[in-house]
Amino acid sequence: MPSLVVVGAQWGDEGKGKLVDYLTSSADCVARFQGGNNAGHTLVVDGVTTKLSLVPSGILRENSLCVIGAGVVVDPNVVMSEIAQLREAGVSVTPERLVIDRDAH
């Protein structure tokens, strides 16, 4: 699959999360490369609403590797809460599916 980059033109609420979910529905890898948990997104996949702010939305797709990159500011409490929420909803979140770059802030 070719590489895709989605960049916003303003400070948020412009539908990037929905667009990324659509474009990456069959992606091998979905990466979050910058920002922090202040940039949340709400997704509706198969009729189920999920709110995420750090974990890449590709986690909702069974075959996607998700990466939280070096430019992301990671709040450990938030990322652990999101992982717990996802697992409770039946989403597979494993070290093979979610990678956090060792240089993330």
N, C-alpha and C positions, 0 to 999 in steps of 0.2 A: 504494500500500500504506500502511496506517496505520502510525504510529510505534509501536515496541515498546521497552520498557526492561526489562532483567533486572537485578535488584539482589539480591545475596545477603543472607541473614539471619545469617550467621556468617562466620568467617574463611577459608572455603575448603572444598574437597573436598565440595561439596554438589551437584555435577552441573550447575553453571551452563553450562559449555562445551558439554555435550551438549544442553542445553535451547536454548541460543543457536543451535547448529548446526541443530537441528530447526526452530526458529521462523524462521530466516533463509534457509532453503534456496532461496527464490525472491525474496529481498530485493534491491532495487536498491542499497542502501548498508548497510554494516555498519561501525559505529564503535566504537572503544575509547576511552573518555573519561577514564579515570583509572587509577592504579596503575602498576606497573612489571613487569619481567620475572620477578619472584618469583611471579607469579600465572599459572602455566602451565596448559595444558589439553591433553588428549589426545583426538583425534577419530578415528573410524573412518568413512570415507566411501567407499562402493563397495568395501568390503573392505580399504582401504588405511589403515594407522595413521599419523597425523601428530601430532607434538608441537609446539605453539606456545606462546610466552610473551609476545610483543609484537605480532606481526602478527595482525590480526583473523581469526577462523576463516572469514569469508566469502570469503577469498582462494581457498578450495577450490571455490567456485562460480563458474563461468565468467563470469557476467553481473553480479557484484557489485563495486561500488566499495568499497574498504576504506579507512578513515580512522583514523589514530593521532592522537588529539586533543591539545589543549593541556594537559590534565591528566595526561598519561602521562609517566612518567620513562623516557626512551629511552636504553638502553645501546647505543651505536653498534655495538660488536662483536657483541652478541647479535642485533640486528635484521639486520645484514649476514649473519650466520651462518644465520639463519632464511630469509632471502631466497635464499641459495645452496642451502640444503637443499630449499626448495620448487622452485626452478628445476631442480635435479638430478632431482627427482621428476616433472618435466614440467608443473609448474604455471606458468601465465603470471603473472609478477610484473613489471609495467611501471609507469611513472609515471602512466599513465591508470587503473590498477587499484589502486594503493596510494599514498595521499597521507599524508604526515607533516606535521602542522600546524607552521608555523614557530615557534609559541610552545610546542611540546612541550619538556619539560625535558631 
